[in-house]
Amino acid sequence: MDERELLEEYVRDAKLMQLSTVCGDGTPTVCTVWYLPMFRPDRLYFVSRTDRLHSNNIRRNSAVAGAILDDPPVELGLTARGVSFTGRARQLPGVGIDELARAFVGRWPNAAGVLDAMPEGASRMFEVVVGQWVLFDEKNFRGGPRREIDGI
């Protein structure tokens, strides 16, 4: 498997991502969200209330970064694998995204009620367009585990 295939498999299998946004005063902040990955083009989707800090930050400044860690080692010194990324995020409209909403509910069935309540509901789907990935994989690339992979 090449590094791109490993990256896609890892991101597809993981469940949560940590997303960093920038507050109005320039202070970074991090949240954790359930996500839906799509590749070629590389996109990450999540659902959040529009009044959350990270939602407000994204509307003000689209620059984001994040990390996905699915299977952390239980002890220092064991091999690790994880993914980080940088990109741009935006809030999607509450209508006209039926296919994305179905895909999200297919991965996270408990989100159905939230997505069915759009556009009147308090939540929206957000899209992260990944500009660059970093795959850190000590298991498959022991000699040089950091692999920068451009978003497609």
DSSP file (Angstrom, degrees, kcal/mol; ACC not computed):
  #  RESIDUE AA STRUCTURE BP1 BP2  ACC     N-H-->O    O-->H-N    N-H-->O    O-->H-N    TCO  KAPPA ALPHA  PHI   PSI    X-CA   Y-CA   Z-CA
    1    1 A M              0   0    0      0, 0.0     2,-0.1     0, 0.0     0, 0.0   0.000 360.0 360.0 360.0 134.9    0.0    0.0    0.0
    2    2 A D     >  -     0   0    0      1,-0.1     4,-2.4     4,-0.0     5,-0.2  -0.362 360.0 -97.4 -87.0 174.1    1.4    3.4   -0.8
    3    3 A E  H  > S+     0   0    0      1,-0.2     4,-2.4     2,-0.2     5,-0.1   0.839 122.6  52.7 -63.1 -34.7    1.2    6.5    1.5
    4    4 A R  H  > S+     0   0    0      2,-0.2     4,-2.5     1,-0.2    -1,-0.2   0.924 110.7  47.3 -66.1 -43.5   -1.9    7.9   -0.2
    5    5 A E  H  > S+     0   0    0      2,-0.2     4,-2.4     1,-0.2    -2,-0.2   0.903 112.6  49.5 -63.8 -41.4   -3.8    4.6    0.2
    6    6 A L  H  X S+     0   0    0     -4,-2.4     4,-2.5     2,-0.2    -2,-0.2   0.911 110.6  51.1 -62.9 -42.7   -2.7    4.3    3.9
    7    7 A L  H  X S+     0   0    0     -4,-2.4     4,-2.6    -5,-0.2     5,-0.3   0.951 111.9  45.6 -58.9 -51.3   -3.8    7.9    4.5
    8    8 A E  H  X S+     0   0    0     -4,-2.5     4,-2.4     1,-0.2    -2,-0.2   0.905 113.6  49.4 -62.2 -42.8   -7.3    7.3    3.0
    9    9 A E  H  X S+     0   0    0     -4,-2.4     4,-2.1     2,-0.2    -1,-0.2   0.927 112.8  47.4 -61.3 -45.0   -7.7    4.0    4.9
   10   10 A Y  H  X S+     0   0    0     -4,-2.5     4,-1.8     2,-0.2    -2,-0.2   0.932 114.3  44.9 -63.8 -47.7   -6.7    5.6    8.2
   11   11 A V  H  < S+     0   0    0     -4,-2.6    -1,-0.2     1,-0.2    -2,-0.2   0.880 113.8  51.0 -65.6 -38.4   -9.0    8.6    7.8
   12   12 A R  H  < S+     0   0    0     -4,-2.4    -1,-0.2    -5,-0.3    -2,-0.2   0.874 112.6  45.9 -65.9 -37.8  -11.9    6.5    6.7
   13   13 A D  H  < S+     0   0    0     -4,-2.1    -2,-0.2    -5,-0.2    -1,-0.2   0.781  97.6  84.5 -79.3 -27.6  -11.5    4.1    9.6
   14   14 A A     <  -     0   0    0     -4,-1.8    56,-0.1    -5,-0.2     3,-0.1  -0.218  59.7-159.7 -73.0 167.4  -11.2    6.7   12.3
   15   15 A K        +     0   0    0      1,-0.2    20,-1.4    54,-0.1     2,-0.4   0.740  62.9  45.4-118.9 -38.5  -14.2    8.4   13.9
   16   16 A L  E     -A   34   0A   0     18,-0.2    53,-0.5    53,-0.2     2,-0.4  -0.866  55.4-166.2-117.9 145.3  -13.3   11.7   15.6
   17   17 A M  E     -A   33   0A   0     16,-2.6    16,-2.7    -2,-0.4     2,-0.5  -0.969  18.1-135.6-125.4 148.1  -11.2   14.6   14.5
   18   18 A Q  E     -AB  32  67A   0     49,-3.0    49,-2.2    -2,-0.4     2,-0.5  -0.894  25.2-160.8 -99.4 129.5   -9.8   17.4   16.5
   19   19 A L  E     -AB  31  66A   0     12,-2.9    12,-2.2    -2,-0.5     2,-0.5  -0.939   5.7-155.7-119.3 128.0  -10.4   20.7   14.7
   20   20 A S  E     +AB  30  65A   0     45,-3.9    45,-1.6    -2,-0.5     2,-0.2  -0.888  17.7 172.7-105.0 130.4   -8.5   23.9   15.4
   21   21 A T  E     -A   29   0A   0      8,-2.3     8,-2.3    -2,-0.5     2,-0.5  -0.768  30.0-113.6-125.8 173.9  -10.0   27.3   14.5
   22   22 A V  E     -A   28   0A   0     41,-0.4    39,-0.1    39,-0.4    38,-0.1  -0.950  22.9-138.3-117.9 125.7   -8.9   30.9   15.2
   23   23 A C    >   -     0   0    0      4,-3.1     3,-2.1    -2,-0.5    31,-0.0  -0.237  35.2 -98.0 -71.7 167.1  -10.9   33.2   17.4
   24   24 A G  T 3  S+     0   0    0      1,-0.3    -1,-0.1     2,-0.1    -2,-0.0   0.784 125.2  52.2 -58.4 -30.1  -11.5   36.8   16.5
   25   25 A D  T 3  S-     0   0    0      2,-0.1    -1,-0.3     1,-0.0    -2,-0.0   0.357 124.5-101.7 -89.2   6.5   -8.6   38.0   18.7
   26   26 A G  S <  S+     0   0    0     -3,-2.1    -2,-0.1     1,-0.3    -1,-0.0   0.389  76.0 141.3  91.8  -3.1   -6.2   35.4   17.0
   27   27 A T        -     0   0    0     -5,-0.1    -4,-3.1     1,-0.1    -1,-0.3  -0.573  48.4-131.4 -73.5 128.4   -6.4   32.9   19.9
   28   28 A P  E     -A   22   0A   0      0, 0.0     2,-0.3     0, 0.0    -6,-0.2  -0.501  26.2-174.6 -76.7 151.6   -6.4   29.3   18.6
   29   29 A T  E     -A   21   0A   0     -8,-2.3    -8,-2.3    -2,-0.2     2,-0.4  -0.978  10.8-147.2-143.2 154.9   -9.0   26.9   19.9
   30   30 A V  E     +A   20   0A   0     -2,-0.3     2,-0.3   -10,-0.2   -10,-0.2  -0.960  15.2 174.9-127.5 141.3   -9.6   23.2   19.5
   31   31 A C  E     -A   19   0A   0    -12,-2.2   -12,-2.9    -2,-0.4     2,-0.4  -0.895  25.6-126.7-134.0 167.7  -12.8   21.1   19.4
   32   32 A T  E     +A   18   0A   0     -2,-0.3     2,-0.3   -14,-0.2   -14,-0.2  -0.975  31.5 174.4-119.8 130.4  -13.6   17.5   18.7
   33   33 A V  E     -A   17   0A   0    -16,-2.7   -16,-2.6    -2,-0.4     2,-0.3  -0.958  34.8-116.4-135.8 151.3  -16.2   16.5   16.1
   34   34 A W  E     -A   16   0A   0     -2,-0.3    13,-0.5    13,-0.2     2,-0.3  -0.639  47.2-167.9 -76.7 143.5  -17.6   13.3   14.5
   35   35 A Y        -     0   0    0    -20,-1.4    11,-0.2    -2,-0.3     9,-0.0  -0.901  29.9-140.5-139.8 163.9  -16.8   13.5   10.7
   36   36 A L  E     -C   45   0A   0      9,-2.4     9,-2.5    -2,-0.3     2,-0.3  -0.992  26.3-150.7-120.6 119.1  -17.5   12.1    7.3
   37   37 A P  E     +C   44   0A   0      0, 0.0     2,-0.3     0, 0.0     7,-0.2  -0.678  15.2 179.4 -91.7 147.2  -14.5   11.8    5.0
   38   38 A M  E   > -C   43   0A   0      5,-2.7     5,-3.0    -2,-0.3     2,-0.3  -0.987  12.2-153.0-139.1 146.7  -14.6   12.0    1.2
   39   39 A F  T   5 +     0   0    0     -2,-0.3     3,-0.3     3,-0.3   112,-0.0  -0.886  58.7  50.0-126.2 151.6  -11.6   11.7   -1.1
   40   40 A R  T   5S+     0   0    0     -2,-0.3    -1,-0.2     0, 0.0     2,-0.1   0.935 126.9  35.3  56.7  58.9  -10.7   12.9   -4.6
   41   41 A P  T   5S-     0   0    0      0, 0.0     2,-0.6     0, 0.0   110,-0.0   0.309 113.6-131.5 -88.0 153.3  -11.5   15.7   -3.9
   42   42 A D  T   5 +     0   0    0     -3,-0.3    88,-1.6    88,-0.2     2,-0.3  -0.616  41.7 156.1 -80.5 114.4  -10.4   15.6   -0.2
   43   43 A R  E   < -CD  38 129A   0     -5,-3.0    -5,-2.7    -2,-0.6     2,-0.4  -0.984  29.2-159.1-138.9 147.0  -13.1   16.8    2.1
   44   44 A L  E     -CD  37 128A   0     84,-1.9    84,-2.9    -2,-0.3     2,-0.4  -0.998  15.5-163.4-124.7 131.3  -14.1   16.3    5.7
   45   45 A Y  E     +CD  36 127A   0     -9,-2.5    -9,-2.4    -2,-0.4     2,-0.3  -0.915  12.6 168.4-118.0 141.5  -17.7   17.1    6.8
   46   46 A F  E     - D   0 126A   0     80,-1.8    80,-3.4    -2,-0.4     2,-0.4  -0.967  26.3-130.8-144.4 162.1  -19.0   17.6   10.3
   47   47 A V  E     + D   0 125A   0    -13,-0.5     2,-0.3    -2,-0.3   -13,-0.2  -0.939  34.1 157.6-116.0 135.2  -22.3   18.8   11.8
   48   48 A S  E     - D   0 124A   0     76,-2.4    76,-2.5    -2,-0.4     2,-0.1  -0.991  45.7 -92.4-152.1 157.1  -22.3   21.4   14.6
   49   49 A R  E >   - D   0 123A   0     -2,-0.3     3,-1.2    74,-0.3    74,-0.3  -0.449  34.8-128.7 -66.4 144.7  -24.6   24.0   16.1
   50   50 A T  T 3  S+     0   0    0     72,-3.1    -1,-0.1     1,-0.2    73,-0.1   0.668 104.8  59.5 -72.3 -15.4  -24.2   27.4   14.5
   51   51 A D  T 3  S+     0   0    0     71,-0.4    -1,-0.2     4,-0.1     2,-0.1   0.405  79.1 113.4 -94.4   3.7  -23.7   29.0   17.9
   52   52 A R  S <> S-     0   0    0     -3,-1.2     4,-2.3     1,-0.1     5,-0.2  -0.385  77.9-116.5 -71.2 153.2  -20.6   27.0   18.9
   53   53 A L  H  > S+     0   0    0      1,-0.2     4,-2.6     2,-0.2     5,-0.2   0.920 115.2  49.0 -56.1 -47.7  -17.3   28.8   19.2
   54   54 A H  H  > S+     0   0    0      1,-0.2     4,-2.2     2,-0.2    -1,-0.2   0.848 109.0  53.5 -66.2 -32.2  -15.7   26.9   16.3
   55   55 A S  H  > S+     0   0    0     -6,-0.2     4,-1.8     2,-0.2    -1,-0.2   0.930 111.4  45.4 -66.4 -44.8  -18.7   27.6   14.0
   56   56 A N  H  X S+     0   0    0     -4,-2.3     4,-1.4     1,-0.2    -2,-0.2   0.908 111.9  52.9 -62.8 -41.6  -18.5   31.3   14.7
   57   57 A N  H  X S+     0   0    0     -4,-2.6     4,-3.1    -5,-0.2     3,-0.3   0.909 107.1  51.5 -60.9 -42.5  -14.7   31.2   14.1
   58   58 A I  H  < S+     0   0    0     -4,-2.2    -1,-0.2     1,-0.2    -2,-0.2   0.889 107.3  52.4 -64.2 -39.3  -15.1   29.4   10.8
   59   59 A R  H  < S+     0   0    0     -4,-1.8    -1,-0.2     1,-0.2    -2,-0.2   0.818 117.6  39.6 -65.3 -28.0  -17.6   32.0    9.5
   60   60 A R  H  < S+     0   0    0     -4,-1.4     2,-0.3     1,-0.3    -2,-0.2   0.827 134.5  12.2 -87.7 -36.4  -15.0   34.7   10.5
   61   61 A N     <  -     0   0    0     -4,-3.1   -39,-0.4    -5,-0.2    -1,-0.3  -0.928  60.6-160.4-148.8 114.4  -11.8   33.0    9.4
   62   62 A S        +     0   0    0     -2,-0.3    27,-2.4    -3,-0.2     2,-0.2   0.579  56.4 113.7 -77.8  -9.3  -11.9   29.9    7.2
   63   63 A A  E     + E   0  88A   0     25,-0.2   -41,-0.4   -41,-0.1     2,-0.3  -0.470  42.3 165.0 -68.8 127.6   -8.4   28.7    8.0
   64   64 A V  E     - E   0  87A   0     23,-2.4    23,-2.2    -2,-0.2     2,-0.3  -0.921  22.0-169.3-137.1 162.1   -8.4   25.4   10.0
   65   65 A A  E     +BE  20  86A   0    -45,-1.6   -45,-3.9    -2,-0.3     2,-0.3  -0.952  16.8 170.3-143.1 160.5   -6.1   22.7   11.0
   66   66 A G  E     -BE  19  85A   0     19,-2.3    19,-2.1    -2,-0.3     2,-0.3  -0.972  22.4-137.0-162.4 176.5   -6.8   19.3   12.6
   67   67 A A  E     -BE  18  84A   0    -49,-2.2   -49,-3.0    -2,-0.3     2,-0.4  -0.996   4.1-160.7-145.7 146.5   -5.7   15.9   13.7
   68   68 A I  E     + E   0  83A   0     15,-3.3    15,-2.4    -2,-0.3     2,-0.5  -0.991  12.5 174.4-129.8 121.1   -7.1   12.4   13.5
   69   69 A L        +     0   0    0    -53,-0.5   -53,-0.2    -2,-0.4   -54,-0.1  -0.943   4.5 167.9-131.0 109.3   -5.8    9.7   15.8
   70   70 A D  S    S+     0   0    0     -2,-0.5    -1,-0.1    11,-0.3    12,-0.1   0.882  73.0  20.4 -91.4 -42.5   -7.6    6.5   15.7
   71   71 A D  S    S-     0   0    0     10,-0.4    10,-0.2   -57,-0.0    -1,-0.2  -0.673  75.5-165.0-133.8  77.0   -5.5    3.9   17.5
   72   72 A P        -     0   0    0      0, 0.0     8,-0.1     0, 0.0     2,-0.1  -0.324  28.9-107.2 -67.4 144.8   -3.1    5.7   19.9
   73   73 A P        -     0   0    0      0, 0.0     7,-0.1     0, 0.0     3,-0.1  -0.399  20.8-136.6 -65.6 149.4   -0.3    3.6   21.4
   74   74 A V  S    S+     0   0    0      1,-0.1     2,-0.3    -3,-0.1     0, 0.0   0.518  82.3  32.4 -86.8  -5.4   -0.8    2.8   25.0
   75   75 A E  S >  S-     0   0    0      0, 0.0     3,-1.7     0, 0.0    -1,-0.1  -0.997  88.9 -97.4-153.5 145.1    2.8    3.5   26.0
   76   76 A L  T 3  S+     0   0    0     -2,-0.3     3,-0.1     1,-0.2    -2,-0.0  -0.353 107.9  34.9 -58.7 137.1    5.6    5.9   25.0
   77   77 A G  T 3  S+     0   0    0      1,-0.4    -1,-0.2    -4,-0.0     2,-0.2   0.214  88.5 114.5 100.7 -15.6    8.0    4.2   22.7
   78   78 A L  S <  S-     0   0    0     -3,-1.7    -1,-0.4     1,-0.1    60,-0.1  -0.522  80.6 -85.8 -83.0 158.2    5.5    2.1   20.8
   79   79 A T        -     0   0    0     -2,-0.2     2,-0.3    -3,-0.1    -1,-0.1  -0.365  49.1-159.5 -67.3 142.0    4.9    2.8   17.1
   80   80 A A        -     0   0    0     -8,-0.1    58,-2.8    -3,-0.1    59,-0.5  -0.864  13.9-172.3-123.1 154.6    2.4    5.5   16.4
   81   81 A R  E     + F   0 137A   0     -2,-0.3   -10,-0.4   -10,-0.2     2,-0.3  -0.981  20.8 140.6-145.3 135.6    0.3    6.5   13.4
   82   82 A G  E     - F   0 136A   0     54,-2.3    54,-2.9    -2,-0.3     2,-0.4  -0.968  34.5-128.7-162.5 172.7   -1.9    9.6   13.0
   83   83 A V  E     -EF  68 135A   0    -15,-2.4   -15,-3.3    -2,-0.3     2,-0.3  -0.991  16.9-178.3-133.4 138.4   -3.0   12.2   10.5
   84   84 A S  E     -EF  67 134A   0     50,-2.2    50,-2.7    -2,-0.4     2,-0.3  -0.888  10.4-176.1-126.6 166.0   -3.0   16.0   10.6
   85   85 A F  E     -EF  66 133A   0    -19,-2.1   -19,-2.3    -2,-0.3     2,-0.3  -0.986  18.7-149.4-155.6 160.4   -4.2   18.4    8.0
   86   86 A T  E     +EF  65 132A   0     46,-2.1    45,-2.5    -2,-0.3    46,-1.7  -0.953  38.7 116.1-128.4 153.7   -4.6   22.1    7.1
   87   87 A G  E     -EF  64 130A   0    -23,-2.2   -23,-2.4    -2,-0.3     2,-0.4  -0.963  56.2 -71.2 178.9-161.8   -7.3   23.6    5.0
   88   88 A R  E     -EF  63 129A   0     41,-1.9    41,-3.4    -2,-0.3     2,-0.3  -0.968  37.4-160.4-125.2 138.9  -10.2   25.9    4.7
   89   89 A A  E     + F   0 128A   0    -27,-2.4     2,-0.3    -2,-0.4    39,-0.2  -0.838   9.4 178.2-119.8 156.9  -13.7   25.4    6.2
   90   90 A R  E     - F   0 127A   0     37,-1.9    37,-2.7    -2,-0.3     2,-0.5  -0.991  32.5-111.3-152.8 154.0  -17.1   26.7    5.5
   91   91 A Q  E     - F   0 126A   0     -2,-0.3    35,-0.2    35,-0.2    -2,-0.0  -0.738  35.5-139.6 -83.5 130.4  -20.6   26.4    6.7
   92   92 A L        -     0   0    0     33,-3.0    33,-0.2    -2,-0.5     5,-0.1  -0.533  27.3 -94.1 -87.0 157.8  -22.9   24.7    4.1
   93   93 A P        -     0   0    0      0, 0.0    32,-0.2     0, 0.0    -1,-0.1  -0.267  28.7-119.6 -66.9 159.8  -26.4   25.9    3.5
   94   94 A G  S    S+     0   0    0     25,-0.1     2,-0.3    30,-0.1     3,-0.1   0.527  95.2  47.1 -78.4  -5.6  -29.3   24.2    5.3
   95   95 A V  S    S+     0   0    0      1,-0.1     0, 0.0    24,-0.1     0, 0.0  -0.904  95.1  38.8-131.5 160.5  -30.8   23.1    2.0
   96   96 A G  S    S+     0   0    0     -2,-0.3     3,-0.1     1,-0.1    -1,-0.1   0.643  85.6  96.4  79.4  14.9  -29.6   21.5   -1.2
   97   97 A I     >  +     0   0    0     -3,-0.1     4,-2.7     1,-0.1     5,-0.2  -0.096  37.4 132.6-124.0  34.1  -27.2   19.1    0.5
   98   98 A D  H  > S+     0   0    0      1,-0.2     4,-2.5     2,-0.2     5,-0.2   0.870  71.6  51.1 -57.0 -42.2  -29.4   16.0    0.6
   99   99 A E  H  > S+     0   0    0      2,-0.2     4,-2.1     1,-0.2    -1,-0.2   0.921 112.7  45.8 -64.2 -43.5  -26.8   13.6   -0.7
  100  100 A L  H  > S+     0   0    0      2,-0.2     4,-2.6     1,-0.2    -2,-0.2   0.911 111.7  52.2 -63.9 -42.5  -24.2   14.8    1.8
  101  101 A A  H  X S+     0   0    0     -4,-2.7     4,-2.6     1,-0.2    -2,-0.2   0.912 109.6  49.3 -61.5 -42.4  -26.7   14.6    4.6
  102  102 A R  H  X S+     0   0    0     -4,-2.5     4,-2.2    -5,-0.2    -1,-0.2   0.912 111.4  49.3 -62.7 -42.0  -27.6   11.0    3.7
  103  103 A A  H  X S+     0   0    0     -4,-2.1     4,-1.4     2,-0.2    -2,-0.2   0.903 111.5  49.1 -64.3 -40.5  -24.0   10.0    3.6
  104  104 A F  H  X S+     0   0    0     -4,-2.6     4,-3.1     1,-0.2     3,-0.4   0.931 112.5  46.9 -64.9 -44.9  -23.4   11.6    7.0
  105  105 A V  H  < S+     0   0    0     -4,-2.6    -1,-0.2     1,-0.2    -2,-0.2   0.830 105.8  61.0 -66.7 -31.3  -26.4    9.8    8.5
  106  106 A G  H  < S+     0   0    0     -4,-2.2    -1,-0.2    -5,-0.2    -2,-0.2   0.861 115.4  33.3 -61.5 -34.9  -25.2    6.6    6.8
  107  107 A R  H  < S+     0   0    0     -4,-1.4    -2,-0.2    -3,-0.4    -1,-0.2   0.831 135.1  27.0 -86.4 -36.6  -22.0    6.9    8.9
  108  108 A W    ><  -     0   0    0     -4,-3.1     3,-2.3    -5,-0.2    -1,-0.2  -0.736  66.3-179.8-129.9  80.8  -23.6    8.5   12.0
  109  109 A P  G >  S+     0   0    0      0, 0.0     3,-1.8     0, 0.0     4,-0.2   0.783  78.1  66.8 -55.0 -31.4  -27.3    7.4   12.2
  110  110 A N  G 3  S+     0   0    0      1,-0.3     3,-0.3     2,-0.1     4,-0.3   0.598  89.1  67.9 -68.8  -8.4  -27.9    9.4   15.4
  111  111 A A  G <> S+     0   0    0     -3,-2.3     4,-2.5     1,-0.2     5,-0.3   0.518  72.7  94.7 -84.7  -5.2  -27.4   12.6   13.4
  112  112 A A  H <> S+     0   0    0     -3,-1.8     4,-2.8     1,-0.2     5,-0.2   0.901  82.4  49.1 -56.0 -47.0  -30.6   12.1   11.4
  113  113 A G  H  > S+     0   0    0     -3,-0.3     4,-1.1    -4,-0.2    -1,-0.2   0.891 112.0  48.6 -62.3 -40.0  -32.8   14.2   13.6
  114  114 A V  H  4 S+     0   0    0     -4,-0.3     3,-0.3     1,-0.2     4,-0.3   0.929 115.8  43.0 -65.5 -45.6  -30.4   17.1   13.6
  115  115 A L  H >< S+     0   0    0     -4,-2.5     3,-1.1     1,-0.2    -2,-0.2   0.847 109.7  56.6 -72.4 -33.2  -30.0   17.0    9.8
  116  116 A D  H 3< S+     0   0    0     -4,-2.8    -1,-0.2    -5,-0.3    -2,-0.2   0.772 100.2  61.4 -66.2 -25.0  -33.7   16.5    9.2
  117  117 A A  T >X S+     0   0    0     -4,-1.1     4,-2.2    -3,-0.3     3,-0.6   0.576  87.4 142.8 -79.9  -9.6  -34.4   19.8   11.2
  118  118 A M  T <4  +     0   0    0     -3,-1.1     4,-0.1    -4,-0.3     6,-0.1  -0.478  53.4  23.7 -71.8 147.3  -32.4   21.9    8.7
  119  119 A P  T 34 S+     0   0    0      0, 0.0    -1,-0.3     0, 0.0   -24,-0.1  -0.999 132.2  38.7 -89.8  -5.5  -32.8   24.6    7.6
  120  120 A E  T <4 S+     0   0    0     -3,-0.6    -2,-0.2   -26,-0.1    -3,-0.1   0.777  99.8  92.6 -75.6 -24.4  -34.8   25.7   10.7
  121  121 A G  S  < S-     0   0    0     -4,-2.2    -7,-0.0    -7,-0.1   -27,-0.0  -0.033  86.6-112.3 -68.0 172.0  -32.7   23.8   13.2
  122  122 A A  S    S+     0   0    0     -4,-0.1   -72,-3.1   -73,-0.1   -71,-0.4   0.449  90.3  75.3 -85.4  -1.8  -29.8   25.2   15.1
  123  123 A S  E     -D   49   0A   0    -74,-0.3     2,-0.3    -9,-0.3   -74,-0.3  -0.784  53.1-177.1-115.8 156.4  -27.2   23.0   13.4
  124  124 A R  E     -D   48   0A   0    -76,-2.5   -76,-2.4    -2,-0.3     2,-0.4  -0.931  30.2-107.6-139.6 164.1  -25.5   23.0   10.0
  125  125 A M  E     -D   47   0A   0     -2,-0.3   -33,-3.0   -32,-0.2     2,-0.3  -0.763  32.4-155.9 -91.6 143.4  -23.1   20.8    8.1
  126  126 A F  E     -DF  46  91A   0    -80,-3.4   -80,-1.8    -2,-0.4     2,-0.4  -0.902   1.5-148.1-119.2 149.1  -19.6   22.2    7.7
  127  127 A E  E     -DF  45  90A   0    -37,-2.7   -37,-1.9    -2,-0.3     2,-0.6  -0.968   3.0-160.5-120.7 131.5  -17.1   21.3    5.0
  128  128 A V  E     -DF  44  89A   0    -84,-2.9   -84,-1.9    -2,-0.4     2,-0.8  -0.961   8.1-154.8-108.4 119.6  -13.3   21.3    5.3
  129  129 A V  E     -DF  43  88A   0    -41,-3.4   -41,-1.9    -2,-0.6     2,-0.5  -0.859  21.3-137.4 -91.5 112.6  -11.4   21.4    2.0
  130  130 A V  E     + F   0  87A   0    -88,-1.6   -43,-0.3    -2,-0.8   -88,-0.2  -0.588  27.0 177.5 -79.6 123.1   -8.1   19.8    2.8
  131  131 A G  E    S+     0   0A   0    -45,-2.5    20,-2.3    -2,-0.5     2,-0.3   0.825  71.5   4.4 -88.3 -38.9   -5.1   21.6    1.4
  132  132 A Q  E     -GF 150  86A   0    -46,-1.7   -46,-2.1    18,-0.3    -1,-0.3  -0.991  60.7-157.3-150.8 141.5   -2.4   19.3    2.9
  133  133 A W  E     -GF 149  85A   0     16,-3.3    16,-2.4    -2,-0.3     2,-0.4  -0.801   5.3-155.9-107.2 153.4   -2.3   16.1    4.9
  134  134 A V  E     -GF 148  84A   0    -50,-2.7   -50,-2.2    -2,-0.3     2,-0.6  -0.953   8.2-163.9-128.4 115.0    0.5   14.9    7.1
  135  135 A L  E     -GF 147  83A   0     12,-2.8    12,-2.9    -2,-0.4     2,-0.6  -0.873   1.2-167.6 -95.2 122.1    0.6   11.2    7.6
  136  136 A F  E     +GF 146  82A   0    -54,-2.9   -54,-2.3    -2,-0.6     2,-0.4  -0.943  18.6 164.0-111.0 109.9    2.8   10.2   10.6
  137  137 A D  E  >  + F   0  81A   0      8,-2.2     4,-1.7    -2,-0.6   -56,-0.2  -0.816  19.9 168.7-137.8  92.6    3.3    6.4   10.4
  138  138 A E  T  4 S+     0   0    0    -58,-2.8   -57,-0.1    -2,-0.4    -1,-0.1   0.680  80.3  63.0 -74.5 -17.8    6.0    4.8   12.3
  139  139 A K  T  4 S+     0   0    0    -59,-0.5     3,-0.3     2,-0.1    -1,-0.2   0.929 118.4  20.6 -72.8 -46.3    4.5    1.4   11.6
  140  140 A N  T  4 S+     0   0    0      1,-0.2    -2,-0.2     5,-0.1    -1,-0.1   0.644 132.8  38.7 -99.7 -17.6    4.9    1.5    7.8
  141  141 A F    ><  +     0   0    0     -4,-1.7     3,-0.8     1,-0.1    -1,-0.2  -0.514  63.2 160.4-133.3  64.9    7.7    4.1    7.4
  142  142 A R  T 3  S+     0   0    0     -3,-0.3    -1,-0.1     1,-0.2    -2,-0.1   0.845  74.8  50.9 -58.7 -38.5   10.1    3.5   10.2
  143  143 A G  T 3  S+     0   0    0      1,-0.3    -1,-0.2    -3,-0.1    -5,-0.1   0.754 133.8   6.6 -74.6 -24.2   13.0    5.4    8.6
  144  144 A G    <   +     0   0    0     -3,-0.8    -1,-0.3    -7,-0.2    -2,-0.2  -0.536  67.8 175.2-158.0  81.3   10.9    8.5    7.9
  145  145 A P        +     0   0    0      0, 0.0    -8,-2.2     0, 0.0     2,-0.6   0.696  56.2  88.6 -71.8 -19.7    7.5    8.4    9.4
  146  146 A R  E     +G  136   0A   0    -10,-0.2     2,-0.5    -5,-0.1   -10,-0.2  -0.704  53.8 177.2 -86.5 118.4    6.4   12.0    8.4
  147  147 A R  E     -G  135   0A   0    -12,-2.9   -12,-2.8    -2,-0.6     2,-0.5  -0.963  17.7-152.7-124.3 113.7    4.8   12.0    5.0
  148  148 A E  E     -G  134   0A   0     -2,-0.5     2,-0.4   -14,-0.2   -14,-0.2  -0.741  17.8-177.2 -85.3 128.6    3.4   15.3    3.5
  149  149 A I  E     -G  133   0A   0    -16,-2.4   -16,-3.3    -2,-0.5     2,-0.1  -0.988  22.7-127.5-132.0 121.4    0.6   14.6    1.0
  150  150 A D  E     -G  132   0A   0     -2,-0.4   -18,-0.3   -18,-0.2     2,-0.1  -0.381  28.3-111.2 -67.4 143.6   -1.2   17.3   -0.9
  151  151 A G              0   0    0    -20,-2.3    -1,-0.1     1,-0.1   -20,-0.1  -0.459 360.0 360.0 -68.1 147.1   -4.9   17.4   -0.8
  152  152 A I              0   0    0     -2,-0.1    -1,-0.1    -3,-0.1   -21,-0.1   0.383 360.0 360.0-106.4 360.0   -6.5   16.5   -4.1
